[in-house]
Each structure stands twice: as structure tokens, then as C-alpha cells.
């Protein structure tokens, strides 16, 4: 991967991370300003369900941030864009679609099949 491509993916990853952090701060501000004291039990249950889903989403995004940071470290180490299993280059189209990818499509497919088999056992 050439330096221009590395710079492009670094910027893409950092922008993604910043967007996630902004959304998290917006959620936190909204939680602090909104009251969950709905008068109607049905409305309260609906609000609590909505917030539960929102908080689960934020938790998944928190985990995503660590993957983004790991991808940036791989760029710094010169390992970004190479499959961690086979060492082959990961297609640019795959990295464009999923910049945190660590495996080629083929290696990922094999990995998922193996996980499925081990779950079934």
C-alpha cells in the first residue's frame, strides 16, 4: 500500500472515530437533559426501550473505536491492508467498505465457516 493510500485510510478511520465520539456525546447530553418520567406506563416503557437500544448501540460503537485505533496502529506499523492470516494484500474495495478489515474476503469466509462448525459441535 502506497503512502497516499495509507494517508487516505488514516483520514477515513479518524473521521469515522470522530463521528462516533460526537454521536456518543450527543447521546450523553440528550440523556442528561431528557426525563424518563413519562406519566403513562406505556410511554415510559417505550422510552426505556428506546434508550436501552441507544445505549447498546453506543456500547457496540465503543468496541468499534478500539478496532479503529488498532487499524491506525497497523498503518503506523506498515501492516495495514495485509491479511493477518495469509499475509496477502486485502483488496482496496474491501478496505473502502470496511476500513477495519484484518482479513481478505476468502480468509474471513474460512474463519466464519470454522466458527460455525465449532458452534455446532
Secondary structure, 3 states (H helix, E strand, C coil): CCHHHHHHHHHHHHHHHHHHHHHHHHHHHHHHHCCCCCCCHHHHHHHHHHHHHHHHHHHHHHHHHHHHHHHHHHHHHCCCCECCCCCCECCHHHHHHCCCCCCCHHHHHHHHHHHHHHHHC
